[in-house]
Amino acid sequence: MSAVTDQLRPIDRALARVNSVILGKDQQVKLCITCILAEGHLLIEDVPGVGKTTLAHALAKSLGLNYQRIQFTSDLLPADIIGVSIYRREEDAFRFHKGPIFAQLVLADEVNRATPKTQSALLEAMEEGQVTAEGETYGLPQPFFVVATQNPAFQIGTFPLPESQLDRFLMRVQLGFPAEHAERALLRDGDQRATLRELEAVLQGNELLILQRAVDEVHVSEALLDYVQAIVRFTRESDVFDAGLSPRGALALLKAARAWTLLDARSAVLPEDVQAVLGSVVGHRLKARDHAGPTAVSEVAKVLLESVPVP
């Protein structure tokens, strides 16, 4: 793992740089970078004004990714995301003009303020790394990530994301309000957007691709697989949840645990690594059978950790 450790040093710098913009949220920032290392899409959910958009921009800048922001609104159309063909008289032909989805990191800001039809325009891009327009298929740049922000469903003007689209996000992170000391620093130093403008990239896209390939080389023991399967089995057999984790959800949990391990510059996954990413990977995939059951990421993780012993 020594070569991989050398590659991870820029990632450590990226963590530090994002943390200099998003104050007091070290754990959430680490989860976000874990999601990117695991080649997954990220959903950031919380009330407006806690730094969701700033976090996405800071991730793009520090990781050296080409960045586009799409503001989702109720009148946004799929063509506004994918692109549109425009007739060129001098060529007597239509030419496709690519939309903002053609970037390495796409911020779908307030994704649940758009209609379901527009939300669905992201599905092919997130699953296949390509988009189809007017019968033609166009590949997206690599690496490619969607970072979506979402306002709570109780707020006016939101359209809940269907389960099929939620499942396309590898992880969901909730920021929450800053701790008192972090908020004091924010009040004292002012808006962090000036710090954001000064961020410099510590990685390039090809270096990030190398790290992503290294995630699959992190060792997973048979005992660790027993633990993951025990968690999955509990979600399916327990009367706590409506439906258990799918095989895709189980694979997502293992991939995220491997990425978390790699970020810590270790060569084998431990149960603690699974536990660290558990809530963010399964919290949006599980629905409580009883409306009074667990809903928040932390609550879902707590139920699973208390119910499934480590082998």
Disulfide bonds with the S-S distance in Angstrom:
none
